[in-house]
């Protein structure tokens, strides 16, 4: 192994060889990874975690190790989420003495059943989600360690589902709606409702939270104040999670504490455990995984000398960025909404594919040499190495501690179809913005043009593409993290294609693993 590495390094420029700094960063990253994993695992000490099944719905149950019957809290994730995403609430409530049941909705995570209705039939989709809640509640009631009392907690899309279920099932003792937007709610149904909103979430969610809680009072709604009568089941409260957006609200200490306090007021369970702070440890884990890629990239061989890529000046570059950004949403607007059973993932892949092909056509029109886009054996080998880190090195921890990230069943069949869309854009983007004379800021500008193009598409078809608004911040995070990988790969290999292939696979993998599977 040492000889192979030495052979690679001898043929590389001295500036790109491993240095002491690479070694120090590698050691520091490994220490941080070990520390973060240890802390994340320690958060479940004193809990029993088991798998379950309610029909075709996969479950994870968190409960205190101490024997005794306890209230059960059914915890539901939002759009494109999974039961892993709701672990912070489940762990917090299990430490407090509850039995917490998380699950994957149809079409989400590892649930093999598709979500009915898709994007064209809201009623069918809502009925499918309500049926899933009903099955999980029935499972919770049948548990011998449950005491018969049930509460519901739902985030985003599921906030409406748990509220609607609680409205028609008065035996649900309490409900927590996180980032709530609901179709209908009454002053006294569901029983004892807490609404949690992240301080950095959109204004319409703040207004919605105040509207829901305001039904229980004639005056202004103040956060942290209980309105109505808890004994009569009409209690309402609004809670804010400071410095938290739509995903961060699930990790906010304020969110977790508010949900626990609300349920404690209704159930008075026996537990008094901590409220684990998983967010900082997750941030440390993934920051360290990204940092570790820097010394690993230094091991990559030089693949092109002089550097490959278009390297266009701005006067020739900007039309290739601007025209596809405008043309793509206009071309795709008339298409049917259900090309693939991957809700919104099909549109995102198609948008990238058309955008990328238009960029490649622009490069050909400018007579930019594209011969280097034919991958050689070494290019494919390096791309596989980068993809392994992007997909597995990052993806396995995501699947364990954040959200479902391993495509299974039908999702695996979607992967090559989605890859056919992501590949043209990443290849065109990397080739266009790399090269010996690449202009400063071109790489970032290309991503901004794509985000603007997606925003135009959402504006042209808001009903169909609304949930892409929620996905856009995640895409931004992807561009930042995998853009860093791309930059380190480019500096080491002097070739844009390995990172293009690896990042295209990484995004296709993420789309296939996370976007809902729907019935067409």
Buried (B, 14 or more C-beta within 10 A) or exposed (E): EEEEEEEBBEEBEEEBBBEEEBEEBBEEBEEBBEBBBEBBEEBBEBBBBEEBEBBEBBBBBBBBEEEEEBBBBBBBBBBBBBBBBBBBBBBBBBBBBBBBBBBBBBBBBBBBBBBBBBBBBEEBBBBBBBBBBBBBBEBBBEBEBBBEBBBBBBBBBBBBBBBBBBBEBEEBBBBBBBBBBBEEBEBBBBBBBBBBBBBEBBEEBBEBBBBBBBBBBEEEBEBEEBBBEBEEBBBBBBBBBEEBBBBBBBBBBBBBBBBBBBBBBBBEBEBEBEBBBBBEBBEBBBBBBBBBBBBBBBBBBBBBEEBBBBBBEEEBBBEBBBBBBBBBBEBBEEBEBBBBBBBBBBBBBBBBBBBBBBBBBBBEEBEBEBEBBEBEEBBEBBBEBBBEBBBBBBBEBBBBBBBBBBBEEEBEEBBEBBBBBBBBBBBBBBBBBBBEEBBEEBBEBBBBBBBBBBBBBBEEBEEBBEBBBBBEEBBEEBBEBBBBBBBBBBBBBBBBBBBBBBBBBBBBBBBBBBBBBBBE
